[in-house]
Amino acid sequence: MLVAFAAVAALLFLFAFFGLVAFAHLAEMKERKRLRKLNCNGILAGICYEQAFDENYALIWQTQVPALQMVGEARQGIQISALKPLFRSLAKCYPDLYDGYCFEQWLNFLEQSRLIGLHEKRVLLTPEGRGFLEHCRVAH
C-alpha cells in the first residue's frame, strides 16, 4: 500500500513538473515574441525605450535626463550644436558609460531609442521622450 501511494505521488509530481516546464516555455515564447516586435537598435546592445522604466537600466537612462530636459524646454527644439557641451559634461561625469562614444553616436542612440527626433539640424523631443521625462518626475 505504501509503495502504491509513493508511486502515485511520484506520478503526480512528474505531471506537475512537466506542466510547470510547459508553462515556463510558453511564457518565454511570449516574451521573446514581444521583444522581437520592439525596435531596439540603440548603440548600447539590447537597450531600448521600453527598458527605460526598468531599474536595471536606471543609470543609463537617468544620465540622459538633462539632455531631454534641455530639449523639452524649447518648444521648437534646439540646435544640435547646443547639446555638445552637455555631452562633454556627461562624458566627464560618467566616463565608463560614455567611453568610446562620440557625440554623433550618442545623439543617434537617443534618436533610435525614440526619445528625440532630428529635423533640419534641430533636436525635438518625441512623445516617448516626454513620457520618459514625466515618469522621471513622478518617480522622484
N, C-alpha and C positions, 0 to 999 in steps of 0.2 A: 504494500500500500504506500509506504513512504517513497519507494522508488518511482511509482506511478505519479505521485504528487510532484516529486522533483523533476520528472520528465516533462510533465505538463507545464510547470513553472518555467523551465528552461525554454520550452517551445514558445510560450507566451512572451518571454523576454526576447527571444530571437525575432519574433514578429514585430515587437515594439521597436527593437533596434533597427530593423530594416525599414520600418515606417519612418522613423526619425531621419535616417540617412536619405530616404527618398524626399522627405520634406526639405531637408537642407539643400539637396541637389536642386530642387525646384526653386527655392529661394535664391540660390546662387545664379541660376539661369536667368531669373527675372532681373536681378541686379546687373548682370553682365549686359543684358539687352538694354537696360536703362542707360548704362554708361556708354554703350555704343552710339546711342542716339545723341549724346552730348557732343558738342563741338569743343574738344579740349586740345587746342593747338597752341597753347602758351609756350613760351621759351623754357619754362620750368616744367619738365615732363610730368604729365598727369594732373596738373593744377588747372582748374577751370572755375568759372564763376560760381557754379553750384557748390563748390567746396569752400567758398568764401565764408560761409557760416559754420564751417567745421573747425572746432578748437585746435585740431592738429595742424592746421594751416594758418593759424591766427597771426603769427609773426610776419609771414609773407604778405598777408593781406593788410594787416594793420600798418605796415610801412608804406602802403600806397595811399592811405587816407589823406595825408597832407596835399598830395598832388590832386586827388579827386576833389578835395575841398576848394583848392585854388581854382580849378576848372569850373566847379559848380557855382562859385560865387559870381562868375562872369556870365551874364545871360547869353551873350553872343559867343561864348567860348573865349579862349585866349590864344595868342600866338604860340606856336610850337616852341620857339626860342625862349619864351618866358619860363618854360619848365626846366631848362638846362641847369640853372643854378640850384634848383631844388633837387634835381637828380644827383648833382655832385655832392650836395649836403647829405642826402640819404645814403649815398655810396660811402661817405666817410663814417657815418653813424653805424652802418651795417655792412662792414667790409666783407664778411663771409657770405652774405646774401647776394651782394651785387658784384662780387669778384668775377671778372671775366666778361661782364656785360657792359656794352656801351649804351649811350643814351637812346640810339635808334632801336636797339633790341628791347630796351625797357619800354619804350613807347609802343612798340609792336606788341609786347606782352600785354600791356593794358588794353590795346585795341582788340587783340584776339581773344582776350578774356571778356570782351563786350562791356567793359567799364567806361571806355571813351570811344569817340568816333573822330576821325580825322577828315577835315573838309577844307580844302584850299588853304593849307598851311595854318589852320586853326584847329584847336582841340576842343571838342564838345563832350559834355557828359551825357551818357546814354541813360535810358530808363533803368537799366540794370545797375549802372553806376550810382544813380540817385537812390535806388533801393538799397544798395550796399551801404551808402552813407547813412541812410535812415536807420538801417539795422545797427550800425555802429553807435549812433546817437542813443537809440533805445537801450542797447546793451550796456552802455556806460553811463 
